[in-house]
Amino acid sequence: MKTASSPLPYELVSREDLSEGMIARMHELMETCYDHVSSDRFREDLARKDWILVLPDPAGKIQGVSTLALNPCGLEESGYDVLYSGDTVIHPEYWGGQSLVRGFFDTAGSILSNRGKPLFWYLLSKGHRTYMYLPLFFKRYFPAVEQAREFPMGSSLATFCSERLFPESWQPDRGVIHFPESQGQVNAGLAEDTRSRAGHPQVDFFMERNPGFAEGDELVCVAELSPENLRRPSTRLLMETGMRGALAGKEEICME
């Protein structure tokens, strides 16, 4: 692990500014943790995103990535915004770092500041590591282990977005996206790592709600992105910093 001695910076890159080399590296990185991620499918999904959070190492090589889309569900005229996280991966050597978290909450703060609407996070969880962001950082989210932390409009918002983004694959009775043929799934080693953590309340809950995770099923999750809904002072500060930073020249990254 390299996080302690060399934390990675983050950069927010517009999809149009990606080079062929960057796209190839992003796909290569996905293949370190996921199976059945074809280059064609990856590029097709990428074409529907607005920005990409990238984590370059000191040599400039991308070691982490998360694709983002604002309002991909036809919400442009609504009273709120939805930020959709797509393909997300960090090279195992850099697991445990907070660079992706910093970049994500900074970006969310910038969107909030520029657009002045409530902002919700639509997140698909292929594995327990992604799901764990919710109980770790949010006071209320969906779906939640503890009923007291359940986000009230989470179920309806999850359905609204999923019906528009994945109309043929959304299974509302299960709360998951199920593809007839896997479009990417955690590799065998990571699937076994999840199973080995049985007994942890959040991991057990994830496996109960998404028993087909090892075959590529994705648990649909929702949380409100606001400083008031964040559990940790450090992440609240990140979002508030993003809100202040938007006034200093980030407007262009947040407009449709």
N, C-alpha and C positions, 0 to 999 in steps of 0.2 A: 504494500500500500504506500502511495506517495503523497497522500493528502496532507500529512502533518508538516512535511518539509517544503512542499511545493504545491500549494493550493492553486487551482487553475483559475484564470480570469474567465469572464464570460463576454460574449459579443452577441448582439441582436442583429441578424442579417436578413434583409429582404430576400424573398425567394428569387426575385429577378436578378439579384446580384450574386447568386451562387455560380461558381465555376464548375466545369465538368469534373475537375479533380476533387472539389469539395463534395459533390454529390456521390462520386465513387467511394470516397473515404467514409461518408456517412452510411452508405449501404454496407460497406465492409465492417463498420463498427456494429451495425445492427446484427450482423451475422456472428459476432462474438458471443452474443447472449440469446439469440432467437434462431429458431429453425423455420424453414419454409417461407423465407422472406425473399421473394424473387426480385431481381432488379427492376423488371417491368412494373410489378405491383408497387414497389417502393416509389418509383418515379411517378406513377399515376397518382398515388396518394399525396406525394409532395407537391404536385401541380395544383392541388386544392388548398394549399396552405398559404398564409400571408408572410410569416416570418419564421426564422429558425434561430433558436438559441444554440450557439456553439461554444464549446469549451476547448480552446487551443492550449497545447502544452508549450513550454518555452521555445521549442523548435517550430512552432506553428502548426503542428499536427493535431487534428481534431480528435479529442478523447471523450467528448460527450456531446449530445445533441438532443434537442426537443423541438418538434415542429408545432407551430401555433397557427390558429385561424380565428379571426374575430367574426362572429355572427355568420357561421356557415349554414345556419338553419333557416334563413329567410326572416331574420328578426330586425332588419334594418329600421323598420318603422315602429318598433315596439318601445315600451318604456324602460327596457333594460337591455343589457348586452350579455353575450355569452362568449367566453374564451374557451376554445376547444384545443386540448393538448392531444396531438397525434403521436407518431412514433417518437419514443424517448428511450435513450440508452446512455449509459456511462461505462467506459471501459472498466473492467473489474479492478484494475490496479488503482483506480481513483475512487472506488466506492467509499462512502463515508464522508466525503467532502460536501461542502455546502454551496459550491459555486452555482449549480443549477437552481437551487432554491433562491439564492440571491438574485440571479437573473430573472427568474420567473416573477417574484414578488415586486421587483423593481419595475418590470414591464407592466404588470397589473396596475401598479400605482399610477404609472404614466397614462394608461388607458382611462382609469377613473378620473384623473385630473382633467384630461382633455375633453372627455365626452359627457361628464356630469350625470351619468346614469348608474343605477345599480349594476354590478358586474358579477356574473356567475361563472363558475368553472365547470365545464363538462369534461370529465376525465374517464377514459377507458382503462381498466386495470387488467393486464394480462397476467400479472403476478402479484404476490403479496407485498413486495417492496414498494410498488407504486401505490397500492391501496393504503399502506402505512403512512403516507403523507397526510392523509385526512385526519386520523385520530391524533397524529403528532402535532399538527399545526393549527387545526380548526376547532373552535368550540362546538359548532354545529355543522353537520355534514350528512350526506345520504349515500349509501345506507350506513347506519351507525350500529355499533354493538350495543351501546347503552341507549335506551329509549329517550332518556333526558337530553341526549345530544343529537337526536334525529332532527334534520333540517325539514321544517314543516312542508315546504313546497317542493322538496327534493324529488319525490316520486312523479309528480305531474310534470316537472321540468325535464326529468330524465326521459319520460315518455315523449314529450313534445319534441325534444331534439332527436331522439333515436328514431322516431317515426319518419323524420325528414331526412336524416343522414343515412340510415340503414333500414329502409322500409321492408325489405325482404328478409332481413336477418335479425331484427329486433324481436325478442321474446319477452313480452311484458310480464307474463306470469312468473318468469325466472329472473327478470331484471338483467339479462345478459344479451350481448350480441353474439349470435351463433352463426358462423358461416358454414355452408355445406362442405366447403373445402378450406382447410386452414389457410389464413392469410398472414400467418406469423404467430409463433408460440414460443414460450420460454424453452430453452433446450433441456435435455434430460437431466443434466446436472443441477440446473436451477429449480426444476420441478421437484427433484428429490430434496433439495435444500428446503423448499417450502414444506414438504411433508414432514421433514425431520423436526420442524418447529411446532409440531402439534402440541397443544397444551397452552400455547400463548393465545389469550382471548381474541385478539384481532386477527391472528393468522387462522385460527379455527373458524372464525366468522367468515373470513374471506373464502376458505375452502368449502364451507357449508353453502354460501351463496353462489359460488362459482366452481362447482365440482368438476367442470370440464376445462379448467384453466390450462391443464397440460396439453390439451388438444386444440387450444387456440380460442376458447370462449373468453369474452371480455366482459368484466363486470362494469356496469354503467354507474358512475358516481357523480355527485353534484355537491358543490359548496359555494357559499357566497364569498366573493373576494372583496373583503372590506377590512380596514384596520380593526374594527370592533369585533370581528369574528375570528381574529387570530389569537391563539393561546399564548404565544411567546412574545415578550417585548422586543426581541431581536427581529422577528419577522414583521411585527407591526412597524418597527422603525424602517425596515427595508421598503415596505409599501409606501409609507409616508415620505421617504426619501425619493421614491419614484414619482410621487405626486408633486413634490417640489421641483424635481429635476425636469419634469415636463415643461415647466414654465421657462426653462433655460435652453429650450431648443429641441425637445423630443417630439414635438407635435406631429411631425411627419410620419412617425412610426405607428401612429394610433388612429389615423383617419382612413375611412373607406374610400 
